C-alpha cells in the first residue's frame, strides 16, 4: 500500500518513540517506519493490530520510500497504515 506523509506528520510520528528522532532523508524515514512497525502488536495474519490470537508481525513493514515535494511516498504494510493513522489522529 502507498501513502504520502508530510514533514509535519513525520515529526508527529517521531514523537511516538521514547527517544529523539531526526529525519533527514528517505532512509531515515524508512527506519522510523520500521521502528513504529516493530512497536505495534500484530495478530497471527499480520493484517491487524487487534485480535485474540498469538501476536506476530511480518518480517518487513516498509518496502520503499521515495522523496517528493512536500514529503515522502511510502510503500508499507497495510496494517502499519492503520497504526500510523491511529498515531496521527
BELZI-V996651 format. One record per residue. N is the residue number from 1. RES is the residue in three letters. SS is DSSP state (hx for helix, st for strand, lp for the rest). D_FIRST is the distance of its C-alpha to the first C-alpha in Angstrom with 1 decimal. Layout:
n = (N | N)
res = (RES | RES)
ss = (SS | SS)
d_first = (D_FIRST | D_FIRST)
This chain:
n = (1 | 2 | 3 | 4 | 5 | 6 | 7 | 8 | 9 | 10 | 11 | 12 | 13 | 14 | 15 | 16 | 17 | 18 | 19 | 20 | 21 | 22 | 23 | 24 | 25 | 26 | 27 | 28 | 29 | 30 | 31 | 32 | 33 | 34 | 35 | 36 | 37 | 38 | 39 | 40 | 41 | 42 | 43 | 44 | 45 | 46 | 47 | 48 | 49 | 50 | 51 | 52 | 53 | 54 | 55 | 56 | 57 | 58 | 59 | 60 | 61 | 62 | 63 | 64 | 65 | 66 | 67 | 68 | 69 | 70 | 71 | 72 | 73 | 74 | 75 | 76 | 77 | 78 | 79 | 80 | 81 | 82 | 83 | 84 | 85 | 86 | 87 | 88 | 89)
res = (UNK | UNK | UNK | UNK | UNK | UNK | UNK | UNK | UNK | UNK | UNK | UNK | UNK | UNK | UNK | UNK | UNK | UNK | UNK | UNK | UNK | UNK | UNK | UNK | UNK | UNK | UNK | UNK | UNK | UNK | UNK | UNK | UNK | UNK | UNK | UNK | UNK | UNK | UNK | UNK | UNK | UNK | UNK | UNK | UNK | UNK | UNK | UNK | UNK | UNK | UNK | UNK | UNK | UNK | UNK | UNK | UNK | UNK | UNK | UNK | UNK | UNK | UNK | UNK | UNK | UNK | UNK | UNK | UNK | UNK | UNK | UNK | UNK | UNK | UNK | UNK | UNK | UNK | UNK | UNK | UNK | UNK | UNK | UNK | UNK | UNK | UNK | UNK | UNK)
ss = (lp | st | st | st | st | lp | hx | hx | hx | hx | hx | hx | hx | hx | lp | lp | lp | lp | lp | lp | lp | lp | lp | lp | lp | hx | hx | hx | hx | hx | hx | hx | hx | hx | hx | hx | hx | hx | hx | lp | lp | lp | lp | lp | lp | lp | lp | lp | lp | lp | lp | lp | lp | lp | lp | lp | lp | lp | lp | lp | lp | st | st | st | st | st | st | st | lp | lp | st | st | st | st | st | st | lp | hx | hx | hx | hx | hx | hx | hx | hx | hx | hx | hx | lp)
d_first = (0.0 | 3.8 | 6.7 | 10.4 | 12.9 | 16.6 | 19.4 | 20.7 | 17.6 | 17.5 | 21.2 | 20.8 | 18.3 | 20.7 | 23.5 | 22.0 | 23.2 | 26.9 | 27.6 | 27.3 | 24.3 | 24.7 | 21.8 | 23.0 | 20.6 | 17.1 | 18.2 | 19.3 | 16.0 | 14.4 | 17.3 | 17.1 | 13.6 | 14.8 | 17.9 | 16.2 | 14.3 | 17.7 | 19.4 | 17.6 | 19.0 | 17.2 | 18.7 | 19.6 | 16.5 | 14.2 | 12.3 | 14.3 | 16.4 | 19.2 | 21.6 | 25.1 | 24.2 | 24.5 | 21.9 | 19.7 | 16.5 | 14.4 | 15.9 | 12.9 | 10.4 | 9.8 | 9.4 | 10.4 | 11.7 | 13.4 | 16.2 | 16.9 | 19.6 | 19.3 | 16.5 | 13.5 | 10.2 | 8.0 | 5.5 | 5.6 | 6.3 | 5.9 | 9.6 | 9.6 | 8.0 | 11.1 | 13.3 | 12.7 | 13.4 | 16.5 | 17.7 | 17.6 | 19.3)
